[in-house]
Amino acid sequence: MNRVLQNQTWPDYENKLEKNLFRFLRFLIMLLIMFMPLQGSQAQILSASKVKVDVARLFENTYKKTTNGEVLVKITATPFANIQLPDGRITYKIAPGADKILPRDVKRVEVYVNGVYIRTLNLPAQTFVYKDVLVASDFINREQMLTKDCTEVKRVDVSLRADYVLDGSMLEKEITTKKIFQKGEIIDKRFVKMKPDVARNADVRVFFVSNNSVMITIDGTAMSDGMLGDYINVENKNYKKVYNGKIIGENRVLVNI
């Protein structure tokens, strides 16, 4: 202290001490305001169970817009027993980039009260997607054709492979396996071979459409294999002109002009 007083007068030292004390008191008041429970009509308390239900419903409704399966989201934990929010209408919004369907992940949700952003929640969750898909009803060997005798349709969770399952209607096509399937195993379309609706070099009927009206039809040649809904190139037999069209049936291609 004597060393300090050698460089400054006593009044200056007192002023500096008062300023530091004032800053410290202001900091304490801010902490009290931040952590002081909201009281009376200015606060509402939500239980963790309520938050889990509301957030799960938000994601389920969102996922149903992008998948034709039955979606179930389960929030597995919360970092709080309850949450305090200002009074008003509570809404939730999925945080940017947090809307992907993943079997296990952390759901990021923004919380709003009367349209005003309050905070972001990070909640671990499980997502299940149930679909009626083809499953092996018995042992299926490699290069074996899929039929009703060796498969069955079951509702199962396909969240790990939603883009690679087959439904019962696919048995109308000629499908052979590229691997062994055990009883109860989901038939994964990555490991089967399907006869294409249009085969490469096959003769196809090409329909030219304008404003949803068929203008003309010609005979063409498919330049690649394709399934229903795929786009392929077809060549006009007479003029050797190439068009790109959508497969609408067996050896039938639709070209918009």
BELPE-V903120 format. One record per residue. SS is DSSP state (H for helix, E for strand, C for the rest). PHI is phi in degrees with one decimal (none if undefined). OMEGA is omega in whole degrees, 0 to 359 (999 if undefined). Layout:
ss=[SS & SS]
phi=[PHI & PHI]
omega=[OMEGA & OMEGA]
//
This chain:
ss=[C & H & H & H & H & H & H & C & C & H & H & H & H & H & H & H & H & H & H & H & H & H & H & H & H & H & H & H & H & H & H & H & H & H & H & C & C & C & C & H & H & H & C & E & E & E & E & H & H & H & H & H & H & H & H & H & H & H & H & H & H & H & H & C & C & C & C & C & C & E & E & E & E & E & E & C & C & C & C & C & C & E & E & E & E & C & C & C & C & E & E & E & E & E & C & C & C & C & C & C & C & C & C & E & E & E & E & E & E & E & E & E & E & C & C & E & E & E & E & E & E & E & E & E & E & E & E & E & E & E & E & E & E & E & E & E & C & C & C & E & C & C & C & C & E & C & C & C & C & C & E & E & E & E & E & E & E & C & C & C & C & H & H & H & E & C & C & H & H & H & H & H & C & C & E & E & E & C & C & C & E & C & C & C & C & E & C & E & H & H & H & E & E & E & C & C & C & E & C & C & C & C & E & E & E & E & E & E & E & E & C & C & E & E & E & E & E & E & E & E & E & E & C & C & C & E & C & C & C & C & E & E & E & E & E & E & C & C & C & C & C & E & E & E & E & E & E & E & E & C & C & E & E & E & E & E & C]
phi=[none & -62.4 & -64.5 & -65.5 & -68.0 & -65.1 & -101.9 & -150.1 & -75.9 & -61.9 & -59.2 & -62.6 & -64.9 & -62.4 & -62.2 & -65.3 & -64.5 & -63.0 & -63.1 & -64.9 & -64.6 & -62.8 & -62.6 & -64.2 & -65.1 & -63.9 & -63.6 & -64.0 & -63.4 & -62.9 & -62.4 & -62.1 & -65.1 & -66.5 & -105.0 & -72.4 & -58.2 & -69.6 & -112.7 & 53.2 & -76.6 & -93.1 & -142.3 & -140.5 & -117.2 & -108.5 & -78.9 & -60.5 & -64.0 & -65.3 & -61.9 & -57.9 & -64.3 & -65.0 & -69.6 & -60.0 & -63.7 & -59.2 & -70.8 & -59.5 & -64.2 & -70.0 & -68.5 & -64.1 & -78.3 & -117.6 & -137.9 & -93.8 & -96.2 & -86.0 & -105.2 & -131.1 & -112.8 & -124.9 & -78.7 & -86.7 & -162.0 & -135.0 & -82.1 & -148.0 & -84.6 & -153.5 & -131.4 & -99.5 & -135.1 & -63.7 & -64.0 & 141.1 & -79.0 & -93.7 & -132.0 & -120.1 & -137.7 & -67.6 & -65.9 & -53.7 & 79.9 & -108.8 & -103.8 & -75.6 & -86.5 & -129.7 & -56.4 & -137.7 & -163.1 & -108.2 & -82.7 & -103.1 & -129.2 & -92.3 & -106.5 & -124.0 & -124.1 & 53.7 & 81.2 & -102.0 & -62.0 & -111.6 & -166.2 & -114.4 & -103.2 & -118.3 & -124.3 & -64.5 & -150.7 & -119.1 & -123.4 & -117.9 & -124.3 & -101.3 & -137.9 & -86.3 & -132.7 & -74.9 & -131.1 & -68.1 & -88.7 & -154.5 & -61.6 & -120.8 & -83.9 & -66.8 & 66.8 & -90.4 & -80.0 & -81.3 & -138.4 & -66.9 & -73.7 & -114.4 & -132.7 & -149.8 & -98.7 & -134.4 & -89.3 & -137.7 & -77.0 & -117.2 & -59.9 & -83.7 & -149.5 & -57.3 & -87.5 & -124.5 & -100.5 & -123.2 & -97.5 & -61.8 & -65.5 & -69.9 & -68.2 & -70.8 & -95.8 & -84.3 & -125.8 & -121.6 & -88.9 & -109.0 & -151.9 & -81.1 & -113.9 & -83.2 & -57.1 & 88.9 & -80.4 & -67.8 & -76.3 & -94.9 & -68.2 & -71.6 & -118.3 & -133.5 & -115.2 & -114.9 & -66.9 & -68.3 & -68.4 & -134.2 & -101.2 & -58.0 & 72.2 & -75.8 & -74.4 & -129.8 & -100.0 & -106.1 & -107.5 & -95.5 & -123.5 & -136.8 & 54.7 & 67.1 & -118.9 & -73.3 & -93.1 & -162.0 & -126.7 & -137.7 & -92.2 & -142.2 & -124.9 & -72.3 & -98.7 & -162.0 & -73.0 & -168.3 & -106.5 & -51.6 & 95.4 & -74.6 & -104.3 & -136.1 & -91.7 & -128.1 & -111.7 & -68.2 & -63.4 & -80.0 & -108.4 & 57.8 & -93.1 & -102.2 & -124.9 & -109.4 & -143.3 & -101.7 & -73.6 & -114.1 & 176.1 & -64.8 & 56.7 & -130.4 & -129.8 & -108.2 & -118.3 & -86.2 & -125.8]
omega=[179 & 179 & 178 & 184 & 177 & 185 & 181 & 181 & 180 & 178 & 178 & 181 & 178 & 180 & 179 & 179 & 179 & 179 & 179 & 179 & 179 & 178 & 180 & 179 & 178 & 178 & 179 & 180 & 179 & 178 & 179 & 179 & 182 & 188 & 179 & 180 & 175 & 188 & 169 & 186 & 182 & 184 & 170 & 183 & 177 & 177 & 178 & 180 & 178 & 179 & 180 & 182 & 183 & 181 & 178 & 180 & 179 & 181 & 178 & 180 & 179 & 182 & 180 & 179 & 184 & 178 & 180 & 178 & 175 & 186 & 176 & 178 & 180 & 174 & 190 & 181 & 172 & 180 & 182 & 175 & 173 & 183 & 180 & 181 & 174 & 176 & 178 & 182 & 182 & 174 & 179 & 177 & 178 & 181 & 180 & 179 & 184 & 186 & 180 & 177 & 179 & 182 & 179 & 176 & 178 & 180 & 178 & 185 & 176 & 181 & 179 & 172 & 184 & 178 & 181 & 180 & 180 & 183 & 176 & 178 & 175 & 189 & 177 & 186 & 171 & 179 & 179 & 176 & 183 & 177 & 173 & 188 & 178 & 179 & 178 & 178 & 179 & 176 & 179 & 183 & 175 & 181 & 177 & 179 & 178 & 179 & 177 & 181 & 184 & 180 & 173 & 179 & 180 & 175 & 183 & 177 & 182 & 184 & 181 & 184 & 186 & 183 & 188 & 182 & 179 & 175 & 185 & 181 & 182 & 178 & 176 & 178 & 176 & 183 & 175 & 185 & 175 & 179 & 176 & 174 & 177 & 178 & 180 & 182 & 177 & 177 & 182 & 186 & 175 & 184 & 175 & 175 & 181 & 174 & 183 & 174 & 174 & 180 & 179 & 180 & 178 & 174 & 181 & 174 & 184 & 181 & 176 & 186 & 175 & 182 & 177 & 178 & 180 & 182 & 184 & 174 & 179 & 173 & 180 & 179 & 179 & 182 & 177 & 174 & 176 & 177 & 179 & 180 & 178 & 173 & 180 & 174 & 176 & 182 & 175 & 185 & 186 & 187 & 178 & 178 & 184 & 178 & 175 & 183 & 183 & 179 & 182 & 179 & 181 & 180 & 178 & 185 & 181 & 179 & 177 & 181 & 999]
//
